[in-house]
Amino acid sequence: MVLRAGRLEIDVPRSLGYFGGIAAAVAVGLLEPPLGVFIAAVPFVKMLTTPGTPDPLRFLGLVTEGAAQPVGSSGQGTVRLADEVDE
């Protein structure tokens, strides 16, 4: 179940689980809101690393993706660009 908006693909069940889980963890106090925002931003930051992105943005995306490794940056994206090649 994937929704498409232009080049953007949203895996609905995974997105609901991912973002809903983060929201629930913030709501019950397991995560502080700034950390929840950082974790929620990981799929969007990963989009900066796609081929064709300008070098400064791609560099920023790679640095941030490296910082996000401990919070699951290596997992399959819930929100991604349609032209993205699976690794």
N, C-alpha and C positions, 0 to 999 in steps of 0.2 A: 504494500500500500504506500505508494510514493506520489506525492503531489509535485507538480512542476510549475514553476513561475519563471518563464524565460529560461535562463541557464541554471537556475536554482532548483535543486531537488530536495524535498523534505520527506524523510522516512517517518511517516506519522506515528506508528506505534513506538519506534525507538525514541523519537523526539519527545513523545509524551512521557515515556519512562525516564528518559534522561533529565529533561527539564523539570518534570513533576517530582522526581526524586530529589533534585537539588532544592526545589522550592519547599518540599516537605522537611528536608534536613535543616534548612534555614528557619522554617516555622517552628520546629520543636527545639531549636537551639543547638543542634549538633554542629552546624557550621555558622560562622559569622557571616553577615551579609557581604562584606567585600570579597571574602574567599568564594562564596557562592557565585558572585558575579564573575570572578575570574574563571571558575570552573565552567560556568555557562557559556563563556566567551570562547572556549577552546575550539568548538567546531567552526566558528567564524574566523578565528585566527588561522586555523589550518587552511582555509581557502586562500590566504595570502601567499601560500607556498606553491600554488599551482604554476605550471609553466606558462609563460607569457605575462606574468605579473612583473611590473617594473622592478628592477634590481633593489632599490632602497626598501620598497614594501616587502619584497620577497625576503630580504635580509632580516627585516623586523619580524616577519612571520616565522622564520626559522629560529631566531633567537627566542621568541615567545613560545614556540612549540617545544623547544628544548627545555624551557623552564616549566612547561606544562606536563612533561613526561611523568612526573610522580602522580598527577591527577588523571591519568588515562588518556593522554594525547595520542598514544599509539593505537587506540581502539578504532573501530570503524566509525566513520562520521555519520551523524544523524542528519546533518544539513551539509550539503556539498554542491559543488558545481557539476553540471551534467557532463561536461567534457573531461572531467577528472579521470585519470587513468589509475585503476586499482593497482597497488603495489604488491 
